Amino acid sequence: MNFLSHYYFDKTKTNPLEIVGMLLPDLIRNADKSWNLHPEKLTAPVFGSQSQQAIMLGWQRHLKVDRVFHSSMFFRYHQHQLKLCIRESLNGTPIKPFFVGHIGIELLLDSLLITQNKVNVNDFYRHLAKVDLDEIRRFLKLNHIHDVEKFCSYYQRFLAEKYIYTYADVNQISHAIKNICKRIWPFTLSAQQEEAITLGLQDYKKTLSESFMVIFDEIDAQINR
C-alpha cells in the first residue's frame, strides 16, 4: 500500500512518531533504495524509550498491513485486471505490465481515499510536520544507518513538496507511474501511449470506486484482532 492507504489505519491516532513509524519503511526506501532495515529483528531493549517504541509500533503495523494487503484476493484480482487494461499501451517498452498493475492499484487506492473524503491530507501532513527528527535520527542509527542527514533532507522535501495532494488527479498518477518506471527501465512513451495509460487508469478508478473500501475493512479487521 502507498502512503495515504497506510495512513488510513492511523488517521485517528495522535502520536506523530507512531504515525511516521507506519510510513517509515516506504519513506526510507524512497530516500535510498539501498537501505534495507529490519528493526523487527533487533532485540526489544534497543528501542527502550517511549518515543522509539512508538516508531517501532508504527513500523510493525506497516508490515502487518502490507502482508495482509499483498496476500488478499482483492489485490491479486485487481492487480491482474489493471495489468490487462494497460498492457497494450506498454507495447514496445521494457516496462513490465504486472509492475504497473501493482503500483497502479496502490496509487488508485490513495486517489480514491482523497476524492471520496476517507482521509484528510491536511491532517496527514500536519502530523508529519510535528515529528521530532532527532527521534528519527536515533531510530536510523540504531539500525546502522549513519547518513541520517540524507534521510532528513529527503523527509523535509517530502513535506515541502506535498505531492500527495496531486494523487486526486489520475493524470498525476499516470505521471508518477511513468517516473517510477524510469528509475528501473530506460524508455520513451509516445503521446498516444501516455494518453492510453491515463485513460486506462481513469476507467479502472471508476471500476474500483464503489467497492474499494472492502479491502480497508478487511485489513482493519485483521490487524485489530
Wavefront OBJ file of the C-alpha trace (Angstrom):
o trace
v 0.000 0.000 0.000
v 1.035 3.581 -0.550
v 1.326 6.450 1.935
v -2.304 7.508 2.309
v -3.584 3.939 2.384
v -1.247 3.216 5.302
v -2.246 6.481 6.960
v -5.913 5.461 6.732
v -5.312 2.994 9.572
v -3.661 5.710 11.689
v -5.991 8.589 10.894
v -7.418 8.715 14.441
v -4.032 8.447 16.166
v -2.423 11.494 17.746
v 1.224 10.489 18.282
v 3.221 11.779 15.276
v 6.018 9.284 15.927
v 3.640 6.339 15.759
v 2.171 7.726 12.540
v 5.565 8.312 10.927
v 6.603 4.813 12.016
v 3.740 3.431 9.926
v 5.092 5.324 6.888
v 8.806 4.961 7.584
v 9.503 1.745 5.607
v 8.400 3.491 2.397
v 9.970 6.830 3.286
v 13.323 5.170 3.947
v 13.167 3.172 0.708
v 12.435 6.377 -1.227
v 15.305 8.215 0.448
v 17.821 5.494 -0.502
v 16.744 2.252 -2.126
v 19.937 0.522 -0.902
v 18.904 0.918 2.744
v 17.425 -2.335 3.981
v 16.240 -2.051 7.564
v 14.805 -4.865 9.678
v 14.255 -3.320 13.120
v 11.719 -6.021 13.915
v 14.662 -8.437 14.104
v 16.513 -6.397 16.719
v 16.087 -7.123 20.404
v 13.329 -5.145 22.117
v 15.624 -3.291 24.611
v 17.252 -1.462 21.682
v 14.046 0.580 21.409
v 13.740 1.251 25.125
v 12.376 4.814 25.141
v 8.683 5.554 24.682
v 9.468 7.563 21.549
v 11.396 4.724 19.935
v 8.710 2.244 20.937
v 6.102 4.466 19.244
v 8.095 4.448 15.988
v 8.529 0.689 16.237
v 4.817 0.168 16.871
v 4.007 2.042 13.662
v 6.705 0.127 11.752
v 5.271 -3.220 12.836
v 1.775 -2.125 11.830
v 3.077 -1.178 8.373
v 4.494 -4.670 7.896
v 1.261 -6.279 9.020
v -0.878 -4.108 6.714
v 1.312 -4.854 3.691
v 1.328 -8.564 4.486
v -2.470 -8.717 4.607
v -2.906 -6.497 1.547
v -0.468 -8.293 -0.739
v -1.879 -11.715 0.135
v -5.501 -10.626 -0.356
v -7.729 -11.762 -3.205
v -8.611 -8.087 -3.715
v -5.017 -7.167 -4.540
v -4.319 -10.190 -6.703
v -7.531 -9.768 -8.685
v -7.314 -6.019 -9.279
v -3.587 -6.005 -9.965
v -4.205 -8.554 -12.729
v -7.225 -6.737 -14.159
v -5.415 -3.399 -14.271
v -2.462 -5.106 -15.935
v -4.798 -6.347 -18.658
v -6.200 -2.819 -19.108
v -2.843 -1.162 -19.716
v -0.552 -3.814 -21.175
v -1.190 -2.942 -24.837
v -0.265 0.673 -24.045
v 3.172 -0.571 -22.962
v 3.966 -2.425 -26.195
v 7.455 -1.642 -27.453
v 8.737 -0.680 -23.991
v 10.650 -2.732 -21.389
v 8.048 -1.852 -18.740
v 6.508 -4.929 -17.119
v 2.687 -4.679 -17.130
v 2.419 -6.582 -13.828
v 4.617 -3.920 -12.197
v 2.344 -1.115 -13.414
v -0.654 -3.156 -12.259
v 0.882 -3.410 -8.800
v 1.818 0.222 -8.242
v -1.206 1.456 -10.194
v -3.675 -0.219 -7.820
v -1.857 1.190 -4.808
v -1.890 4.731 -6.188
v -5.524 4.477 -7.278
v -6.485 3.492 -3.734
v -4.772 6.639 -2.447
v -6.605 8.653 -5.082
v -9.977 7.228 -4.067
v -9.305 7.919 -0.383
v -8.818 11.585 -1.300
v -11.682 12.032 -3.741
v -14.160 10.198 -1.503
v -13.001 12.077 1.609
v -11.921 8.977 3.514
v -8.745 10.684 4.753
v -7.728 14.289 5.285
v -4.467 15.095 3.505
v -4.059 18.267 5.573
v -4.056 16.140 8.733
v -1.585 13.726 7.142
v 0.965 16.477 6.553
v 0.179 18.224 9.847
v 1.072 15.113 11.838
v 4.275 14.540 9.873
v 5.362 18.150 10.376
v 5.217 17.599 14.160
v 7.667 14.684 14.097
v 10.808 15.132 16.188
v 13.527 14.425 13.637
v 16.032 13.705 16.404
v 13.994 10.615 17.260
v 14.103 9.521 13.616
v 17.878 10.065 13.645
v 18.151 7.834 16.708
v 15.996 5.167 15.075
v 18.115 5.152 11.927
v 21.381 4.979 13.873
v 20.051 2.074 15.944
v 19.515 0.355 12.587
v 23.074 1.121 11.444
v 22.114 3.886 9.005
v 24.758 6.535 9.529
v 23.954 9.004 6.750
v 20.926 10.208 8.698
v 21.025 13.690 7.198
v 20.368 12.212 3.769
v 17.079 10.899 5.110
v 16.270 14.159 6.918
v 16.830 16.148 3.717
v 14.511 13.795 1.825
v 11.896 13.997 4.586
v 11.918 17.788 4.561
v 11.500 17.804 0.762
v 8.637 15.332 1.107
v 6.884 17.719 3.483
v 7.624 20.798 1.374
v 6.528 19.347 -1.982
v 3.222 17.942 -0.658
v 2.813 15.917 -3.838
v 0.337 13.532 -2.195
v -2.371 16.139 -2.869
v -1.880 15.587 -6.598
v -2.983 11.952 -6.349
v -6.581 13.126 -6.520
v -5.894 13.640 -10.258
v -5.444 10.454 -12.294
v -3.305 12.399 -14.780
v -0.805 12.948 -11.984
v -0.925 9.271 -11.031
v -0.080 8.376 -14.625
v 2.857 10.799 -14.453
v 4.004 9.317 -11.126
v 3.913 5.769 -12.536
v 6.000 6.847 -15.521
v 8.598 8.427 -13.224
v 8.741 5.330 -11.021
v 9.257 3.141 -14.083
v 12.047 5.411 -15.323
v 14.031 4.554 -12.189
v 14.093 0.945 -13.407
v 13.963 0.964 -17.227
v 15.115 3.337 -19.975
v 12.190 4.055 -22.286
v 10.146 6.691 -24.068
v 6.383 6.759 -24.456
v 4.512 8.323 -27.324
v 1.763 10.839 -26.595
v -0.754 8.194 -27.654
v 0.685 5.656 -25.201
v 0.634 8.139 -22.336
v -2.986 9.046 -23.104
v -3.974 5.372 -23.291
v -2.362 4.629 -19.917
v -4.126 7.605 -18.329
v -7.483 6.574 -19.786
v -6.955 3.014 -18.555
v -6.267 4.308 -15.052
v -9.297 6.607 -15.172
v -11.560 3.750 -16.227
v -10.189 1.482 -13.565
v -10.617 4.115 -10.866
v -14.317 4.159 -11.773
v -14.403 0.369 -11.546
v -12.909 0.482 -8.045
v -14.899 3.454 -6.789
v -17.895 1.578 -5.398
v -16.113 -1.358 -3.781
v -12.584 -0.273 -2.833
v -13.353 0.148 0.883
v -13.776 -3.620 1.135
v -10.012 -4.077 1.341
v -9.637 -1.426 4.048
v -12.356 -3.085 6.105
v -10.718 -6.475 5.610
v -7.291 -5.237 6.687
v -8.727 -3.262 9.617
v -10.466 -6.382 10.926
v -7.273 -8.452 10.706
v -4.788 -6.004 12.220
v -7.088 -5.191 15.151
v -7.842 -8.757 16.238
l 1 2 3 4 5 6 7 8 9 10 11 12 13 14 15 16 17 18 19 20 21 22 23 24 25 26 27 28 29 30 31 32 33 34 35 36 37 38 39 40 41 42 43 44 45 46 47 48 49 50 51 52 53 54 55 56 57 58 59 60 61 62 63 64 65 66 67 68 69 70 71 72 73 74 75 76 77 78 79 80 81 82 83 84 85 86 87 88 89 90 91 92 93 94 95 96 97 98 99 100 101 102 103 104 105 106 107 108 109 110 111 112 113 114 115 116 117 118 119 120 121 122 123 124 125 126 127 128 129 130 131 132 133 134 135 136 137 138 139 140 141 142 143 144 145 146 147 148 149 150 151 152 153 154 155 156 157 158 159 160 161 162 163 164 165 166 167 168 169 170 171 172 173 174 175 176 177 178 179 180 181 182 183 184 185 186 187 188 189 190 191 192 193 194 195 196 197 198 199 200 201 202 203 204 205 206 207 208 209 210 211 212 213 214 215 216 217 218 219 220 221 222 223 224 225
